[in-house]
Amino acid sequence: MPLTAIEIEKAKPPTDKKQYKLYDAKGLYLLIKSNGSKLWRFRYKFAKKHQEMALGSYPTITLANARKLADRNRAKLLHGINPMAERKEAKRKADPTHTFEHIALTWWEKQSAGWTTDNSTKIKRWLTRDVFPDIGSLSMDQIDHGHITEIMLKLEKNERARSASNILSIINRIFGHALAHRLTRNNPAQGFPLSDILQPLKKVKHRAAITNPKQLGKLIYAIDTNQSGSYCTVQALKLIPRLFLRPKEVRELKWKYIDFKDKLLRIPDTEMKKERDHIVPLAKQVLAKLKEIQSITGYSPYVFPSQRHGAKPISKNVMTNALRRLGYGADDMSAHGFRSTASSILHEQGWDHDAIETQLAHQIGTETSRAYNRSKYLAKRKEMMQAWANYLDEISSNIVN
């Protein structure tokens, strides 16, 4: 039987599967997804092949309007016209100066003058990768809530839902630009119910970190006196509190990055999370430890090679597992938590915020100022890293005394 408006309104999202269909008639149906979205689809046969085309989302497209759209497409089929092929051709022939992509890039070029290079690059990457493939070739007036919904759902499917809010905001601003220049009378991104479309985001679990000096002293003493486990795991755990690096960056540390003469560790941008080269001043204790390790693992390109494969680094989670064997549970301390530990205590000690953030490889200021800060704070960071190594030795020795 044909659908009714009441049936559509009462249709609930499925709880035991991703989606289900409510059929109307002659190929028209409504797709009900687990996130609550209701999308019109028209299924037809052309040249002996079944095809489906999107007709928009409910309630933007009502049942009556969906039937009208389906009727129009059936009429085209009677005249030997493939509705999907016609739609694609219309997109191709659309005036490029009125397409979403052209208008978006015009907006981006004007706005990027006031942005940092990193922010400008990130926004263009979002547009190029996540938005243009779906609506870039459409005119502004062709884009409706259904198109926005599909972009957001694709982000969720690709496990990038955390970017959805930012990308939606960018689309909204681009439509605002188009409205201001009378390029459209439509803004489907304004007031878009994102929270009703996507599933709630999982809460970010903060990594455990010890910031109490006495407790930290006990931990450092336990680490420095520990002999249980593989050589590389033991040594990596000794260095990570003194380098401010992420566990992955420590595991994949290579000998060629270490400048023993200048007492610096230079990690190229390809190895860093934020894709920027990073310098770590090496305290005298760290240098001595690295020279000792080199006599054992110098055969490998990695400072901490795998026991089974010398040309590969130690595996993921080995340092966290070592902490567990020392009696520190997931709620007590993590390998990544040493960064938070250092940041908290150094801030309490009065060290310069920007010097700490730069040493943690966090973004501060504009791209130009960051390049300047790397140089400006290097002397201060050398002093800080040595002071930090001395501090860890001191609180550790207090445990014995």
C-alpha positions in Angstrom: 0.0 0.0 0.0 1.2 3.6 -0.7 2.7 5.5 2.2 0.9 8.0 4.3 2.3 11.1 5.9 1.4 9.7 9.3 3.4 6.5 8.7 6.4 8.6 7.6 6.2 10.8 10.7 5.9 7.9 13.0 8.8 5.9 11.4 11.5 5.3 14.0 15.2 4.7 13.4 16.2 1.0 13.4 18.0 -0.2 16.5 19.1 -3.6 15.2 20.4 -2.7 11.7 21.8 0.3 9.8 18.7 1.1 7.8 15.3 -0.1 6.3 13.0 1.0 3.5 9.4 2.2 3.5 8.0 1.6 0.0 5.4 4.0 -1.6 4.7 3.0 -5.2 6.3 2.6 -8.6 9.9 2.7 -7.4 9.6 5.5 -4.8 10.6 4.7 -1.3 11.9 6.3 1.9 15.2 5.1 3.4 15.1 5.2 7.2 18.7 5.2 8.7 19.8 4.4 12.2 20.8 8.0 12.8 17.2 9.1 12.2 17.6 10.6 8.7 14.8 9.9 6.2 16.0 10.0 2.6 13.8 9.8 -0.5 15.0 7.4 -3.2 13.6 6.6 -6.7 14.5 3.2 -8.1 14.0 2.6 -11.9 15.2 0.5 -14.7 16.9 1.9 -17.8 18.7 0.0 -20.6 17.9 -3.2 -18.6 19.8 -1.9 -15.6 18.4 -0.9 -12.2 19.4 2.5 -10.9 18.6 4.6 -7.9 18.6 8.4 -7.5 18.3 10.6 -4.5 15.4 12.9 -4.4 16.2 14.8 -1.1 15.4 14.2 2.5 12.2 14.3 4.5 10.7 16.6 5.8 12.4 19.1 3.4 10.9 17.0 0.6 7.3 16.1 1.6 5.6 12.9 0.5 3.6 14.9 -2.1 6.7 16.6 -3.5 8.6 13.3 -3.6 5.7 11.7 -5.6 5.8 14.7 -8.0 9.6 14.3 -8.5 9.1 10.6 -9.1 6.4 11.3 -11.6 8.6 13.7 -13.5 11.4 11.1 -13.7 9.0 8.4 -14.9 7.8 10.8 -17.7 11.5 11.2 -18.7 11.9 7.4 -18.9 8.9 7.2 -21.2 10.7 9.5 -23.6 13.9 7.5 -23.4 15.7 9.8 -21.0 17.8 8.5 -18.2 17.1 10.8 -15.2 20.4 10.2 -13.5 22.4 10.8 -16.8 20.4 14.0 -17.3 21.2 15.2 -13.8 24.9 14.6 -14.3 24.8 16.4 -17.6 23.1 19.3 -16.1 25.8 19.5 -13.4 28.5 19.4 -16.1 26.8 22.2 -18.1 26.2 24.3 -15.0 27.8 27.8 -15.1 31.1 27.2 -13.3 30.9 30.7 -11.8 27.7 29.7 -10.0 28.8 26.3 -8.8 29.4 25.7 -5.1 33.1 25.0 -5.8 33.8 28.2 -7.6 32.0 30.3 -5.0 33.7 28.4 -2.1 37.1 29.0 -3.5 36.4 32.7 -4.1 35.3 32.9 -0.4 38.4 30.9 0.7 40.8 33.2 -1.2 39.4 36.3 0.4 39.3 34.9 3.9 42.6 33.1 3.9 44.5 36.4 3.9 43.5 36.7 7.6 44.2 33.1 8.5 47.4 31.2 9.5 48.9 29.1 6.7 48.0 25.9 8.6 44.4 27.0 9.1 44.1 28.0 5.4 45.5 24.7 4.2 43.3 22.7 6.6 40.1 24.4 5.4 41.0 24.0 1.7 41.7 20.3 2.4 38.3 19.9 4.0 36.6 21.5 1.1 38.5 19.6 -1.6 38.3 16.2 0.1 35.0 16.2 2.0 32.7 18.7 0.3 33.5 19.3 -3.4 33.1 15.6 -4.4 29.4 15.8 -3.4 28.2 19.3 -4.1 31.1 21.1 -5.8 29.6 20.9 -9.3 26.1 21.9 -8.2 24.7 25.4 -8.3 24.0 27.0 -4.9 20.3 26.7 -5.4 20.4 23.0 -6.2 21.9 22.2 -2.8 19.4 21.1 -0.1 19.4 19.6 3.4 19.7 16.1 1.8 23.1 17.0 0.3 24.4 18.4 3.6 23.1 15.3 5.3 25.0 13.0 3.0 28.2 14.9 3.5 27.9 14.7 7.3 27.0 11.0 7.2 30.0 10.3 5.0 32.2 11.9 7.6 30.7 9.7 10.3 31.1 6.6 8.1 34.8 7.5 7.6 35.2 7.9 11.4 35.8 11.7 11.0 32.6 12.9 12.8 34.7 15.2 15.0 35.3 17.3 11.9 31.6 17.5 11.0 30.8 20.6 13.1 33.7 22.6 11.7 33.0 21.5 8.1 29.3 22.4 8.5 30.3 25.8 9.8 32.5 26.4 6.7 29.6 25.4 4.4 27.3 27.8 6.3 29.8 30.7 5.9 30.1 30.0 2.2 26.4 30.2 1.8 26.3 33.3 3.9 28.9 34.8 1.4 26.7 33.7 -1.5 23.5 35.2 0.1 25.3 38.5 0.6 26.3 38.7 -3.0 22.8 37.6 -4.3 24.2 34.4 -5.7 21.5 32.3 -4.0 18.4 32.7 -1.8 19.0 29.4 -0.1 21.1 28.3 2.9 20.5 24.7 3.8 23.4 24.7 6.3 21.8 27.4 8.5 20.2 25.8 11.5 21.1 22.4 10.2 20.2 19.8 12.9 23.6 18.1 13.1 23.1 16.6 16.5 19.9 14.9 15.2 21.7 13.5 12.2 24.9 12.1 13.7 25.3 9.8 16.6 26.6 11.3 19.8 30.4 11.6 19.8 32.2 9.4 22.3 33.8 11.3 25.1 37.5 11.8 24.8 39.2 9.9 27.6 42.1 11.9 29.0 45.3 10.0 29.5 46.3 9.4 33.1 49.3 11.4 34.3 51.0 11.8 37.7 51.7 15.4 38.7 52.4 15.0 42.5 56.2 15.4 42.9 56.4 12.6 45.6 54.4 10.1 43.5 56.4 11.1 40.4 59.6 10.5 42.3 58.5 7.0 43.2 57.6 6.3 39.6 60.9 7.6 38.1 62.8 5.6 40.8 60.9 2.5 39.8 61.6 3.1 36.1 65.3 3.9 36.5 65.9 0.8 38.7 63.8 -1.6 36.8 65.5 -4.5 34.9 62.5 -6.5 34.0 61.6 -6.8 30.3 63.5 -6.4 27.1 66.5 -4.1 26.9 64.9 -1.6 24.5 61.6 -1.5 26.4 63.4 -0.8 29.7 65.6 1.9 28.1 62.8 3.6 26.2 60.7 3.9 29.4 63.7 5.6 31.0 64.0 8.2 28.3 60.4 9.1 27.6 59.9 11.1 30.8 62.9 13.2 29.8 62.1 13.9 26.2 58.5 15.2 26.1 57.9 13.1 23.0 54.8 11.0 22.2 55.2 7.2 22.6 55.2 6.7 18.8 57.9 9.3 18.4 60.1 7.6 21.0 59.5 4.1 19.5 60.4 5.3 16.0 63.4 7.4 17.0 66.3 6.9 14.6 70.0 7.4 15.3 70.3 9.8 12.3 68.1 12.2 14.2 70.5 12.6 17.1 73.2 15.2 16.9 75.6 14.3 19.7 77.9 17.3 18.9 75.2 19.9 19.2 73.3 17.9 21.9 70.1 18.1 19.9 67.5 15.7 18.6 66.1 16.8 15.2 63.0 14.9 14.2 61.8 15.6 10.6 58.3 16.8 9.9 57.3 13.4 8.3 57.7 11.7 11.7 55.7 14.3 13.8 52.0 14.3 14.5 51.6 17.9 13.3 53.8 17.4 10.3 56.4 20.0 11.4 60.0 19.4 12.1 60.9 19.3 15.8 64.0 20.0 17.9 64.6 18.5 21.4 67.5 19.8 23.4 69.2 16.8 25.1 70.2 17.0 28.8 73.6 15.6 29.8 71.9 12.6 31.4 69.9 11.9 28.3 73.1 12.1 26.1 74.9 9.7 28.3 72.1 7.3 28.2 71.8 7.5 24.4 75.6 6.8 24.0 75.2 3.8 26.3 72.2 2.5 24.2 74.1 3.1 20.9 76.8 0.6 22.0 74.0 -2.0 22.1 71.6 -1.1 19.3 73.8 0.9 17.0 73.5 -1.9 14.4 69.9 -0.8 13.7 68.6 2.5 12.2 66.3 2.6 15.2 67.4 3.6 18.7 64.9 1.0 20.0 64.7 -1.9 17.5 62.4 -4.8 17.8 63.9 -8.0 19.2 62.6 -10.0 16.2 63.3 -7.5 13.4 66.3 -5.2 13.9 65.1 -3.0 11.0 61.8 -2.3 12.7 61.1 -0.4 16.0 59.7 -1.8 19.2 56.0 -2.5 19.0 53.1 -0.3 20.1 52.1 -0.2 23.8 55.3 -1.8 25.1 56.0 1.2 27.4 52.5 1.3 28.7 52.6 -2.5 29.3 55.9 -2.0 31.2 54.2 0.6 33.4 51.5 -1.9 34.2 54.1 -4.5 35.2 55.6 -1.9 37.6 52.1 -1.6 39.2 50.8 1.5 37.6 47.3 0.9 36.2 45.5 2.7 33.4 44.0 5.2 35.9 47.4 5.9 37.4 49.8 6.6 34.5 50.2 6.1 30.7 53.2 6.4 28.5 51.7 9.5 26.8 50.9 11.0 30.2 54.6 12.0 30.8 53.9 15.0 28.5 51.1 16.2 30.7 53.2 15.6 33.8 56.0 17.7 32.5 53.7 20.5 31.3 51.8 20.7 34.6 54.9 20.8 36.8 57.0 23.1 34.6 54.1 25.6 34.5 53.8 25.4 38.3 57.6 26.1 38.5 57.1 29.2 36.5 58.7 28.3 33.2 57.6 30.2 30.1 54.4 28.9 28.7 55.4 29.3 25.0 58.7 27.6 25.7 56.8 24.6 27.2 54.3 24.4 24.4 57.0 24.7 21.8 58.9 21.8 23.4 55.7 19.7 23.4 55.4 20.4 19.6 52.1 22.2 20.1 50.9 24.9 17.8 51.3 28.5 19.1 50.8 31.7 17.1 51.0 32.0 13.4 53.3 29.9 11.1 55.8 32.8 11.0 55.8 33.3 14.8 56.2 29.5 15.3 59.3 29.4 13.1 60.6 32.4 15.1 59.7 30.8 18.4 61.6 27.6 17.6 64.7 29.7 17.3 63.9 32.2 20.0 63.1 29.7 22.7 65.9 27.2 21.8 68.3 28.6 24.5 65.5 28.7 27.0 64.4 25.2 26.1 68.0 23.9 26.5 68.0 25.3 30.0 64.5 23.9 30.8 65.2 20.4 29.5 68.4 20.2 31.6 66.6 21.6 34.6 63.8 19.0 34.1 66.3 16.1 33.9 68.0 17.4 37.1 64.5 17.7 38.8 63.6 14.1 37.9 67.0 12.9 39.3 66.4 14.9 42.5 62.9 13.7 43.3 63.9 10.1 42.4 66.9 10.2 44.8 64.7 11.5 47.6 62.9 8.2 47.5 66.1 6.4 48.5 67.2 9.0 51.0 
